[in-house]
């Protein structure tokens, strides 16, 4: 008997934005869509609108974004968007392998 490996048909990618109290916004990535800097900037814009509506006091206070060093997160277009929208990002250390 041989086992046949099949790709799962139910894999879903979700971009989740949350704070210490739970989820603020989730963005389900449509199947076949490339998650690139354009997609991330669009998702960030949607997140900010919902964040300001759901948590206006927190949105107006000093807060920071914990973002990893994934290439799509550190793309120039994403960094420029963060700067233009006064979003402070916690810098993550580089892990050398």
N, C-alpha and C positions, 0 to 999 in steps of 0.2 A: 504494500500500500504506500502511495506517495502523497504527501501533503501538497496541496496547491496553494501558493501564496496569491492572495487577491488584495488589491487596494480597497480600502474601506470606501464605501459610497456615501457615508454619512459624516465625513470629516467637515467641520465648520471652523473657520477662523474667526475669532472674536477679538476686537480691540476693546479692552475694558479700562475705564477711568474710575478710580475709586479713592475714597479717603478712609480714615480710621473708622468711620461709622457704616461703611458699605459702598455699594456701587452708586456712582453719580450718573454715568452714561456708559452704554455699551454700543458698539458699532459692529454689526455682523457683516463680514466681508462676503459679498456675493461670489458664488463659485466662478472661477475663471478670471477673477479680477486681480490684477497685479498690485501688490501693496508697495507703492513707490512713494517718493516725496510728495507728489501731487495728491495721492490718496491720503497720506498722513496729514497734510495741511488742511484738506477738506474735513477730515475727521476732527482735527483740532478746532476748527471753526465751529463745527456743530457742537462739540463738547463745551466750548466757551459759552455759547448761547444758553445751553441747558444749565451749565454751572452757575452762571449769573442769575438765572431764573430760579433754580432750586435752592441755591445757597448764596443769596445776595450779600449777606454780611461777611461771609468767608471770602467771597470773590473780591470784595472791596478792601479786605485786610491784607496783610503781608503773608503770602503763601509761596510755596515752591513746588516745582514739578520734578518728580523722581523718574528719570528716564534712563534707560540703559544705553550702551554704546553701539547698538545695532546701526549698521551703515545708513539705513533709511531714517533713523532718528537723528543722526549727526550730519545729514545732507545739508548743504548750504541753504537750500530753499526752506528747509524746516527751521534751521537756526535763525535765518532772517525773519521768518514768521514769528518765532518766539521773541526775538528782539523787538520787532515792530509792535507786538502786543504786550510788551512789558512782562513777559512770563519768565520768572527766574527758574533756571534748571539746575538741579544738583549735579555737580560734575562727578562722574564715576571714574574710579581708577582704571587704568588700562591693565589688562591681565595678559602677561606675556607667557607664551607657551613654548 
